[in-house]
């Protein structure tokens, strides 16, 4: 791998090097900086911004290239495409903006809220490990008598592999349009694609959490509430059912109607509301419910109209797997041609190793 001494050393092969290492270009650049493989005139490993936060290698390279992506003096896309050295940075810029846009939703359930582990694989089929059926309740360390046998917990592969799905979209922009558009406007377009795919992924991951991944592992259901809306007692009962199974729900989700009814409970909105409830009234910041963060499941998800709430133990949640190297598939064309399409795509899927990590409760 060639040491990067000047911006002229930025080449298309860096993407191929990153793919071989199972990294994004940003991750590779950070690793190269740490090892001293990028000249400190371009990237300093200890660089921090005015707030004292670390500045990663990619952002420092943008600065070294004189590319301003935000604010009143942001440049147009010509800052990327007119210089062959800068052009190499453009696909990774698109990836980063795509990822950042996925994370900017507030109070709305995202795929990442359901996931405990992210795994890169070769290919698009994944088979997770699961504890052999019937042993879940035996996972407690107890006293073993002298010369007695230690308990054995068997981890087996799930019967059925889970297939990943392709997510993404195409921005159809002429070379001239990219050259002339302000970079914040390009970012807005990228964010629009990202948020649309984020909604698709969240709905698919939620369906896996609720109904399983094809290995007969739907979320268990607590005894249904007797009323037509959820009470605080119902939420306590759901939480208790999880604790009995050794899981701790950190997120609670429902569709808009049921979540609105929960947030309208007297404990949050009544005259004698708690401090958290009072803050909710003043600022609109949703309060935690018995330590669980409320998140709204979006319209058209598997929870829509189901009259259910779902408790999520994120630490034991889904395994998200992605096909390595599948994220931006058109990097070479972006760099070497006068492109008209920016293709953003990834192959992602979700497996469910722990059935008890999710639990539902319905009302009448």
C-alpha positions as CSV (number, residue, x, y, z in Angstrom):
1,X,0.0,0.0,0.0
2,X,1.6,3.3,-1.1
3,X,2.1,6.0,1.6
4,X,0.0,9.1,1.0
5,X,2.5,12.0,0.9
6,X,0.4,14.4,-1.3
7,X,-3.1,14.5,-2.6
8,X,-1.8,13.1,-5.9
9,X,-1.4,9.8,-4.1
10,X,-5.1,9.4,-3.6
11,X,-6.0,6.7,-6.1
12,X,-9.0,4.5,-7.0
13,X,-7.1,1.5,-5.6
14,X,-7.7,2.8,-2.1
15,X,-11.3,1.6,-2.4
16,X,-10.1,-1.8,-3.5
17,X,-7.6,-2.0,-0.6
18,X,-10.4,-1.0,1.8
19,X,-12.7,-3.7,0.4
20,X,-10.1,-6.4,0.8
21,X,-9.7,-5.4,4.5
22,X,-13.5,-5.4,5.0
23,X,-13.4,-1.6,5.7
24,X,-14.9,1.5,4.4
25,X,-12.5,4.0,2.9
26,X,-12.8,6.2,6.0
27,X,-11.9,3.3,8.2
28,X,-8.9,2.5,6.0
29,X,-7.7,6.1,6.0
30,X,-7.9,6.3,9.8
31,X,-5.9,3.1,10.1
32,X,-3.3,4.4,7.7
33,X,-3.1,7.6,9.6
34,X,-2.6,5.7,12.9
35,X,0.3,3.7,11.3
36,X,1.9,6.9,9.9
37,X,1.1,6.0,6.3
38,X,-0.4,9.4,5.6
39,X,1.9,12.4,5.8
40,X,1.1,14.7,8.8
41,X,1.0,17.7,6.5
42,X,-2.3,16.2,5.3
43,X,-3.6,14.3,8.3
44,X,-2.7,14.4,12.0
45,X,-3.8,11.4,14.1
46,X,-4.4,13.6,17.1
47,X,-6.3,16.4,15.3
48,X,-9.3,17.9,17.1
49,X,-11.9,20.5,16.3
50,X,-12.8,23.7,18.2
51,X,-15.1,21.6,20.5
52,X,-12.2,19.2,21.4
53,X,-13.7,16.4,19.3
54,X,-11.4,14.1,17.2
55,X,-11.4,14.8,13.5
56,X,-11.1,11.7,11.4
57,X,-8.7,11.3,8.4
58,X,-11.3,11.8,5.7
59,X,-12.4,15.1,7.0
60,X,-8.8,16.3,7.3
61,X,-8.3,15.2,3.7
62,X,-11.3,17.3,2.6
63,X,-9.8,20.3,4.4
64,X,-6.4,19.6,2.8
65,X,-8.1,19.6,-0.6
66,X,-9.8,22.8,0.2
67,X,-13.3,21.4,-0.1
68,X,-15.9,23.2,2.0
69,X,-19.1,21.1,2.3
70,X,-21.2,23.1,4.7
71,X,-22.1,26.7,5.6
72,X,-22.6,29.9,3.7
73,X,-19.3,29.5,1.8
74,X,-19.9,25.8,0.8
75,X,-18.6,25.0,-2.7
76,X,-20.3,23.4,-5.6
77,X,-19.8,19.8,-6.6
78,X,-17.1,21.1,-9.0
79,X,-14.7,21.1,-6.0
80,X,-14.9,17.3,-6.3
81,X,-15.1,16.6,-10.0
82,X,-12.8,19.2,-11.6
83,X,-9.7,17.9,-9.8
84,X,-8.8,14.2,-10.4
85,X,-7.3,14.0,-6.9
86,X,-10.4,15.3,-5.2
87,X,-12.7,13.2,-7.3
88,X,-11.4,10.1,-5.6
89,X,-12.9,11.4,-2.4
90,X,-16.4,11.9,-3.9
91,X,-17.8,8.3,-3.5
92,X,-16.8,8.2,0.2
93,X,-18.4,11.6,0.7
94,X,-21.6,10.1,-0.7
95,X,-21.4,7.1,1.6
96,X,-20.8,9.2,4.6
97,X,-23.7,11.6,3.9
98,X,-25.9,8.5,3.3
99,X,-25.0,7.0,6.6
100,X,-25.3,10.3,8.5
101,X,-28.8,10.9,7.1
102,X,-29.9,7.4,8.4
103,X,-29.0,8.5,11.9
104,X,-30.8,11.8,12.1
105,X,-34.4,10.6,12.8
106,X,-35.7,11.6,16.3
107,X,-38.3,9.6,18.3
108,X,-38.9,7.2,15.4
109,X,-37.9,3.6,15.5
110,X,-34.9,2.8,13.3
111,X,-33.3,-0.5,12.3
112,X,-30.3,0.2,14.5
113,X,-32.7,0.3,17.6
114,X,-33.4,-3.4,17.0
115,X,-29.8,-4.5,16.5
116,X,-27.2,-5.7,18.9
117,X,-24.5,-6.8,16.5
118,X,-23.5,-5.9,12.9
119,X,-21.6,-8.6,10.9
120,X,-19.9,-8.4,7.5
121,X,-20.2,-11.5,5.4
122,X,-19.2,-12.7,1.9
123,X,-22.4,-13.4,-0.1
124,X,-25.9,-12.5,0.9
125,X,-27.1,-15.5,3.1
126,X,-26.4,-15.7,6.8
127,X,-27.1,-18.4,9.4
128,X,-26.9,-17.3,13.1
129,X,-26.0,-19.4,16.1
130,X,-28.8,-20.2,18.6
131,X,-29.0,-21.9,22.0
132,X,-30.5,-25.4,21.6
133,X,-34.2,-25.4,22.2
134,X,-35.3,-25.8,25.8
135,X,-32.1,-24.5,27.4
136,X,-33.0,-20.8,27.6
137,X,-34.3,-21.1,31.2
138,X,-31.3,-23.2,32.3
139,X,-28.7,-20.4,31.6
140,X,-28.1,-19.7,35.3
141,X,-24.9,-20.5,37.1
142,X,-25.7,-22.7,40.1
143,X,-23.9,-24.8,42.6
144,X,-22.3,-27.9,41.2
145,X,-21.8,-30.8,43.6
146,X,-18.4,-32.3,44.1
147,X,-17.6,-34.6,41.2
148,X,-20.9,-33.5,39.6
149,X,-21.2,-32.7,35.9
150,X,-21.1,-29.1,34.8
151,X,-24.2,-28.0,32.8
152,X,-23.6,-27.9,29.0
153,X,-25.2,-25.3,26.8
154,X,-25.3,-26.2,23.2
155,X,-25.0,-23.5,20.5
156,X,-26.2,-24.7,17.1
157,X,-26.7,-23.0,13.7
158,X,-30.2,-22.0,12.9
159,X,-32.1,-24.4,10.6
160,X,-32.7,-21.8,7.9
161,X,-30.3,-19.2,6.5
162,X,-31.6,-15.7,6.2
163,X,-31.1,-13.9,2.9
164,X,-30.1,-10.2,2.7
165,X,-32.0,-7.8,0.6
166,X,-30.6,-5.0,-1.6
167,X,-31.4,-1.4,-0.4
168,X,-30.6,1.8,-2.2
169,X,-31.5,4.0,-5.0
170,X,-30.1,6.0,-7.9
171,X,-29.6,9.8,-8.1
172,X,-29.9,10.8,-11.7
173,X,-27.8,13.9,-12.0
174,X,-25.9,15.0,-15.0
175,X,-22.2,15.7,-14.7
176,X,-22.9,19.4,-15.2
177,X,-25.6,19.4,-12.5
178,X,-23.2,18.0,-10.0
179,X,-20.6,20.5,-11.0
180,X,-23.0,23.4,-10.5
181,X,-25.0,22.3,-7.5
182,X,-23.9,23.5,-4.0
183,X,-22.6,20.6,-2.0
184,X,-25.3,21.1,0.8
185,X,-27.9,20.7,-2.0
186,X,-26.2,17.4,-3.1
187,X,-26.2,16.3,0.6
188,X,-30.0,17.0,0.7
189,X,-30.6,14.7,-2.3
190,X,-28.4,12.0,-0.8
191,X,-30.3,12.3,2.5
192,X,-33.6,11.9,0.8
193,X,-32.5,8.5,-0.7
194,X,-31.0,7.5,2.6
195,X,-34.1,8.3,4.7
196,X,-36.3,6.4,2.3
197,X,-34.1,3.3,2.5
198,X,-33.8,3.7,6.2
199,X,-37.6,3.5,6.5
200,X,-37.6,0.3,4.4
201,X,-34.9,-1.3,6.5
202,X,-36.6,-0.3,9.8
203,X,-39.9,-1.9,8.7
204,X,-38.1,-5.1,7.6
205,X,-36.1,-5.4,10.8
206,X,-39.2,-4.8,12.9
207,X,-41.0,-7.5,11.0
208,X,-38.1,-9.9,11.8
209,X,-38.2,-8.9,15.5
210,X,-42.0,-9.5,15.7
211,X,-42.4,-12.5,13.4
212,X,-39.0,-14.1,13.4
213,X,-36.4,-14.8,10.7
214,X,-38.0,-18.0,9.4
215,X,-36.7,-20.2,12.2
216,X,-39.9,-20.5,14.2
217,X,-38.9,-17.7,16.5
218,X,-41.6,-15.0,16.7
219,X,-41.6,-12.6,19.7
220,X,-43.4,-14.1,22.7
221,X,-46.6,-12.4,23.8
222,X,-47.5,-11.4,27.3
223,X,-51.1,-11.8,28.5
224,X,-53.3,-9.3,26.7
225,X,-54.5,-6.2,28.5
226,X,-58.2,-6.1,29.3
227,X,-58.8,-2.5,28.4
228,X,-59.0,-0.8,25.0
229,X,-55.9,1.2,25.7
230,X,-52.7,0.5,27.6
231,X,-52.3,1.5,31.3
232,X,-49.2,2.0,33.3
233,X,-49.9,-1.3,34.9
234,X,-49.9,-3.0,31.5
235,X,-46.5,-1.5,30.7
236,X,-45.1,-2.7,34.1
237,X,-46.4,-6.2,33.4
238,X,-44.7,-6.3,30.1
239,X,-41.4,-5.2,31.7
240,X,-41.8,-7.8,34.5
241,X,-42.3,-10.5,31.9
242,X,-39.1,-9.6,30.3
243,X,-37.2,-9.5,33.6
244,X,-38.4,-13.0,34.4
245,X,-36.8,-14.2,31.2
246,X,-33.5,-12.4,32.0
247,X,-33.9,-9.6,29.5
248,X,-34.1,-5.8,30.1
249,X,-36.1,-3.8,27.7
250,X,-34.5,-0.5,26.9
251,X,-36.9,0.6,24.1
252,X,-40.7,0.4,23.9
253,X,-42.4,0.9,20.6
254,X,-45.9,1.0,19.1
255,X,-47.8,2.7,16.3
256,X,-48.6,6.4,16.4
257,X,-52.1,5.9,18.0
258,X,-51.0,3.6,20.8
259,X,-47.8,5.5,21.6
260,X,-49.7,8.8,21.7
261,X,-52.2,7.2,24.2
262,X,-49.3,6.0,26.4
263,X,-47.6,9.4,26.3
264,X,-50.9,10.9,27.3
265,X,-51.1,8.9,30.6
266,X,-51.5,11.0,33.7
267,X,-48.1,10.2,34.9
268,X,-46.7,12.4,32.1
269,X,-49.5,14.9,31.5
270,X,-51.6,15.0,34.6
271,X,-51.6,17.7,37.3
272,X,-49.3,15.6,39.5
273,X,-47.0,14.5,36.6
274,X,-43.4,13.6,37.4
275,X,-40.5,16.0,36.6
276,X,-40.0,14.1,33.4
277,X,-43.6,14.6,32.5
278,X,-43.4,18.3,33.2
279,X,-40.4,18.6,31.0
280,X,-42.4,16.7,28.3
281,X,-45.1,19.3,28.5
282,X,-42.7,22.2,28.2
283,X,-40.2,20.9,25.6
284,X,-41.9,18.0,23.8
285,X,-39.0,15.7,24.7
286,X,-40.4,12.3,25.2
287,X,-39.8,10.9,28.7
288,X,-38.5,7.4,29.4
289,X,-41.2,5.0,30.5
290,X,-40.0,2.9,33.4
291,X,-36.5,3.4,32.0
292,X,-37.6,2.4,28.4
293,X,-37.1,4.9,25.6
294,X,-40.3,5.4,23.6
295,X,-40.0,5.1,19.8
296,X,-42.8,5.4,17.3
297,X,-43.1,2.6,14.7
298,X,-43.7,4.2,11.4
299,X,-46.8,3.9,9.3
300,X,-47.2,0.7,7.3
301,X,-44.9,-1.3,9.7
302,X,-45.9,-4.6,11.1
303,X,-47.1,-2.8,14.3
304,X,-49.5,-0.5,12.4
305,X,-53.0,-1.1,13.7
306,X,-51.9,-4.2,15.6
307,X,-53.0,-2.8,19.0
308,X,-49.6,-4.0,20.4
309,X,-46.6,-2.6,22.2
310,X,-43.2,-4.2,21.7
311,X,-40.4,-4.2,24.3
312,X,-36.9,-4.4,22.9
313,X,-33.8,-5.6,24.7
314,X,-31.2,-4.0,22.3
315,X,-28.2,-5.7,24.0
316,X,-29.7,-9.1,22.9
317,X,-31.4,-7.9,19.7
318,X,-31.1,-8.8,16.1
319,X,-27.9,-9.6,14.2
320,X,-27.6,-7.3,11.2
321,X,-25.5,-8.8,8.5
322,X,-24.2,-7.0,5.4
323,X,-22.4,-8.1,2.3
324,X,-18.9,-6.8,2.4
325,X,-18.1,-4.4,-0.4
326,X,-21.8,-3.9,-1.3
327,X,-22.2,-0.4,-0.1
328,X,-21.3,1.9,-3.0
329,X,-21.1,-0.2,-6.2
330,X,-20.4,2.6,-8.7
331,X,-17.2,4.1,-7.1
332,X,-15.1,3.5,-10.2
333,X,-17.6,5.0,-12.6
334,X,-18.0,8.0,-10.3
335,X,-14.3,8.7,-10.4
336,X,-13.4,7.8,-14.0
337,X,-16.4,8.9,-16.1
338,X,-18.7,11.9,-16.6
339,X,-21.5,10.1,-14.7
340,X,-25.2,10.7,-14.9
341,X,-26.3,8.3,-12.2
342,X,-25.0,8.0,-8.6
343,X,-25.9,4.5,-7.5
344,X,-26.1,4.0,-3.8
345,X,-26.8,0.4,-2.7
346,X,-26.1,-2.2,0.0
347,X,-27.1,-5.7,0.8
348,X,-28.4,-6.1,4.3
349,X,-30.4,-8.6,6.4
350,X,-31.4,-9.5,9.9
351,X,-31.2,-12.7,11.9
352,X,-32.8,-13.3,15.3
353,X,-30.6,-15.4,17.7
354,X,-32.5,-14.6,20.9
355,X,-36.3,-15.0,20.8
356,X,-36.8,-13.5,24.3
357,X,-35.1,-10.2,23.3
358,X,-38.5,-8.9,22.1
359,X,-41.9,-9.2,23.7
360,X,-45.4,-8.0,22.7
361,X,-48.5,-7.1,24.7
362,X,-51.8,-6.4,23.0
363,X,-54.9,-4.6,24.2
364,X,-58.6,-5.3,23.4
